[in-house]
Amino acid sequence: MKKILRMEDLDCAHCAEKMEKKIAAIEGVESVSISFMAQKMILVCDESRYDEILEKVRAAVKSVEKDCKVL
């Protein structure tokens, strides 16, 4: 399943790259791409585990940049 998620308060491209690496390591994530300029994330993951994966994605984002939110 492919989801496009808005992000808020993503401050730099380097942080986006760190987030991508952490999110890509989450079990069930097939691919992830974060655009710093557009403040968006494209997430392809296992649909049956979406809620669990999204929770882990949000935690990964917060671990890199505490003020950033996945909406």
C-alpha positions as a printed Julia matrix, in Angstrom:
71×3 Matrix{Float64}:
  0.0    0.0    0.0
  1.29   3.44  -0.9
  0.55   6.41   1.36
  1.52  10.05   0.98
  1.83  11.63   4.41
  2.25  15.31   5.21
  5.02  16.31   7.56
  5.3   19.38   9.74
  8.42  21.18  11.04
 10.96  19.11   9.1
 13.98  21.42   9.33
 16.67  20.0    7.05
 17.4   17.59   4.22
 20.05  15.81   6.31
 17.42  15.0    8.96
 15.1   13.71   6.23
 17.86  11.37   5.05
 18.42  10.06   8.6
 14.67   9.48   8.96
 14.53   7.57   5.67
 17.26   5.19   6.86
 15.53   4.51  10.19
 12.11   4.05   8.57
 13.46   1.77   5.83
 14.73  -0.57   8.59
 11.22  -1.03  10.04
  9.79  -4.48   9.33
  6.94  -4.24   6.8
  8.24  -1.08   5.09
  8.92  -1.71   1.4
 10.16   1.8    0.56
 10.19   5.33   1.91
 11.01   8.7    0.4
 10.94  12.0    2.29
 10.92  15.37   0.53
 12.26  18.13   2.76
 11.09  20.84   0.35
  7.54  19.48  -0.01
  7.32  18.38   3.64
  5.93  15.01   2.48
  6.7   11.34   2.92
  5.85   8.6    0.46
  5.56   5.33   2.36
  5.03   1.92   0.78
  4.29  -0.75   3.37
  2.34  -3.85   4.32
 -1.32  -2.76   4.39
 -2.34  -5.32   7.02
  0.16  -3.8    9.49
 -0.28  -0.12   8.56
 -1.29   1.18  12.01
  1.62  -0.6   13.72
  4.07   0.6   11.07
  2.81   4.19  11.23
  3.35   4.23  14.99
  6.96   3.08  14.48
  7.45   5.62  11.67
  6.31   8.44  13.95
  8.71   7.25  16.68
 11.59   7.12  14.18
 10.83  10.66  13.01
 10.73  11.94  16.61
 14.04  10.21  17.4
 15.74  12.29  14.69
 13.87  15.58  15.1
 11.69  15.93  18.19
  9.54  18.79  16.82
  8.74  17.1   13.5
  5.29  15.54  13.09
  3.84  13.05  10.63
  0.25  14.1    9.93
